[in-house]
Amino acid sequence: MSKYHYYFKRGNLDTFAVKGKCLKGPICSMTLSHDNTGVSPGWYVDYVEVTSIAPSRGCRKINFPVNAWLAINEPPFGTASRGVYLCDDIIGDDGKCS
């Protein structure tokens, strides 16, 4: 994304690429959080999609449904942190990206 992109703006689809070590198993959970700073720090999350790409393993796309606010002033959680757990929405019968 461009350095001029306004992240977390209403209606945006924000994409982030991160490199890391290969995991021995699938990602089953994650914690989303923010530091609650800025003029309007809360944000609504529809879902988080994780695509794992590894040499000789192909790639695997996993969707984590969230459908909640990460904000201390928005119901129902009133928090800037939230645990997110895996659903069974893996793309393709072989677990590979389409």
C-alpha positions, 0 to 999 in steps of 0.5 A: 500500500502507498504511504499515503493510504489511510489505514482503517478508514471506513469501507477500506480493505487493508492488506499487510504482508509479514514474513516469519518462520514457518509454523509447524501447524495451522494458525488456530487463533490470534489476538488483535489489539491497538493502543487506543491512541488518535482522534478516533482510535476504534475500528470495526473488523469484519474478518482477518484473512491469513495466507501462509506461503511456504516453499514446497507446501503451496499456500493456504488461506484461512479466514478468521471471522471477527465482526466486532469493534476494537474500541473502548467506547463501542459495544459489546466488548468495550476493549482495544484487544480481542481474541480471534479463533479459527472457523472451518473456512479453508479455501479448496479441498486441498487447503490451497489457495484458489 
